[in-house]
Amino acid sequence: MLKETLPVEYIGSYKDVSDCPDLDFPEYCFIGRSNVGKSSIINCITGNKEIARTSKKPGKTQSINLFKVSEEPIWYLVDLPGYGYAQTSKSTRRKWSELIDQYILNRKNLMCTFLLLDIRHKQQENDRLFMQQLGENNIPFCIIFTKADKLKPAELEKSLDAYKTEILKEWEFLPQIIVTSSVTEMGRQEILDLIKQTNHTYANYAQ
């Protein structure tokens, strides 16, 4: 079966949230540590390798990149800069951090933040703090574990259990979790189903 290619249109890149267009449709942003595999997952979801640029160099995404998905209903995919290490100056990374904060705290139609984490690694402090920020500001989010194909099934299960244990040390309940691989397309349909379900809820609420 051929993979569905979403009807995606690039809208623009913005270095300030105030420059982003005011939209009346749901938005879904993707964010994570630099080089977590964000661009690869976005390309996998959309079925188009040209949507988000992939690079082994951390810090490739440097602005808010907005894409329109012309399904029914219409929704927007937002590619945010990565946080954490990047081969650039501290002042530039600080600007990216401020840009991320402005976006997630001020976009009224942000329906879900997809937080990408590399399943091969233990919980990182900046991931923990970002998750905490989302919770403190009541911002809905879903954890996307990336690069599952890099681990054997037993290793994957062990890493997933260990990460859940760490999260539950601070959280009363686990957030929604989807395990993915841009290579095998594992988790792709789960992400799309979550977006479709949320779009349906948004449409009913907007009426």
C-alpha positions in Angstrom: 0.0 0.0 0.0 1.3 3.4 -1.0 1.9 5.9 1.9 -0.6 8.8 1.9 1.0 12.1 0.9 -0.6 15.0 2.7 -1.5 18.1 0.7 1.0 20.4 2.4 1.8 24.0 1.5 4.7 26.0 2.9 3.4 29.3 4.3 6.5 31.0 5.6 9.4 31.2 8.2 9.1 33.7 11.0 11.7 34.9 13.5 9.1 36.6 15.7 5.8 35.3 16.8 4.1 38.6 16.2 5.0 38.1 12.5 3.1 34.8 12.3 -0.3 35.0 10.6 -3.4 35.0 12.8 -5.1 31.7 11.9 -8.5 30.3 12.5 -7.5 26.7 12.2 -5.8 24.2 14.6 -2.0 24.2 14.9 0.3 21.4 15.9 3.9 22.1 16.7 6.9 19.8 16.7 9.9 20.5 19.0 12.8 18.7 20.7 16.5 18.8 21.3 18.6 19.7 18.4 19.2 16.6 16.1 16.5 14.5 17.8 15.1 13.6 14.3 12.4 16.2 14.2 12.7 17.0 10.5 12.7 13.3 9.6 9.5 12.7 11.5 7.8 15.7 9.9 8.8 14.4 6.5 7.6 10.9 7.4 4.2 12.2 8.7 3.6 14.3 5.6 4.9 11.7 3.1 7.1 14.4 1.6 10.9 14.5 2.1 11.1 18.1 1.0 8.8 19.5 3.7 11.4 19.8 6.5 15.1 19.9 5.9 17.1 17.1 7.5 20.7 17.6 8.7 23.2 15.9 11.0 24.2 19.4 12.1 22.3 20.5 15.2 20.4 23.8 14.9 19.3 23.5 11.3 15.8 25.0 12.0 16.3 28.6 13.2 12.8 30.1 12.9 9.1 29.2 13.2 8.3 27.3 10.0 4.6 27.1 9.1 2.9 24.6 6.8 -0.7 24.4 5.8 -2.2 21.0 5.5 -5.3 21.3 3.2 -7.3 18.4 4.6 -10.9 18.7 5.9 -10.7 20.4 8.2 -7.6 22.5 7.4 -4.8 22.4 10.0 -1.3 23.8 10.3 2.0 22.0 11.1 4.6 24.1 12.8 8.3 23.2 12.9 10.0 25.0 15.8 13.8 25.4 16.4 15.4 22.7 18.5 16.6 23.5 22.0 19.7 22.4 23.8 23.1 22.1 22.1 23.5 23.7 18.7 26.7 24.8 16.9 25.9 28.5 17.3 26.4 31.2 19.8 24.8 31.3 23.3 23.0 34.6 22.4 21.5 33.0 19.3 20.4 29.9 21.3 18.8 32.3 23.8 16.9 34.0 21.0 15.6 30.6 19.9 14.5 29.7 23.4 12.6 33.0 23.7 11.0 32.4 20.3 9.8 28.9 21.4 8.4 30.3 24.7 6.6 33.1 22.9 5.0 30.6 20.4 3.8 27.9 22.8 2.5 30.5 25.3 0.7 32.8 22.9 -0.7 30.8 20.0 -4.5 30.5 20.7 -5.1 27.7 18.3 -2.2 25.5 19.4 -3.9 22.2 20.0 -1.0 20.0 20.8 2.8 20.2 21.2 4.6 17.1 20.0 7.7 16.8 22.2 10.3 14.7 20.5 12.7 12.6 22.6 15.4 10.2 21.4 14.4 6.8 22.9 18.1 5.7 23.0 19.0 8.2 25.7 18.1 8.7 29.3 16.0 11.7 30.3 17.9 15.0 29.7 17.5 17.9 32.0 16.4 20.4 29.4 13.8 17.9 28.2 12.5 17.5 31.8 12.4 21.3 32.2 10.6 21.9 29.0 8.0 19.2 29.9 7.6 20.9 33.2 7.0 24.3 31.5 4.3 22.7 29.3 2.5 21.3 32.3 2.7 24.4 34.4 1.1 26.4 31.6 -1.6 23.8 30.8 -0.3 23.3 27.3 -1.5 19.9 25.9 1.4 17.8 24.7 2.3 14.3 23.4 5.7 12.7 23.8 7.1 11.4 20.5 10.0 8.9 21.0 12.1 8.9 17.9 14.7 6.5 16.4 13.0 3.3 17.7 14.6 1.4 14.8 18.0 1.9 16.4 17.2 -0.4 19.3 16.3 -4.1 19.4 12.8 -4.9 20.8 14.0 -5.8 24.2 16.2 -2.7 24.4 13.4 -0.5 23.2 11.0 -1.9 25.9 13.7 -1.4 28.6 14.4 2.2 27.6 10.7 3.0 27.4 10.0 1.6 30.8 13.0 3.5 32.3 11.8 6.8 30.8 8.3 6.3 32.0 9.6 5.7 35.5 11.5 9.0 35.4 8.5 10.9 34.2 6.3 9.5 37.0 8.7 10.7 39.6 7.3 14.2 38.9 4.0 13.6 37.1 0.9 12.0 38.6 -0.1 10.5 35.2 1.9 9.8 32.0 1.2 12.1 29.1 0.3 10.4 25.8 3.2 8.6 24.3 3.9 7.5 20.7 7.0 5.5 19.8 8.2 6.3 16.3 10.8 5.6 13.6 11.1 7.7 10.5 12.8 4.8 8.8 10.1 2.2 9.3 7.3 4.7 9.6 6.4 3.2 13.0 4.0 5.6 14.9 3.1 7.6 11.8 -0.5 6.6 11.7 -0.9 7.1 15.5 0.2 10.7 15.1 -2.1 11.4 12.2 -5.0 9.7 14.1 -4.4 11.9 17.1 -4.4 15.0 14.9 -7.6 14.0 13.1 -9.3 13.3 16.4 -8.2 16.6 17.8 -9.3 18.4 14.6 -12.8 16.8 15.0 -13.0 18.1 18.6 -11.8 21.6 17.4 -14.4 21.7 14.7 -17.2 20.8 17.0 -16.1 23.4 19.6 -15.7 26.1 16.9 -19.3 25.7 15.7 
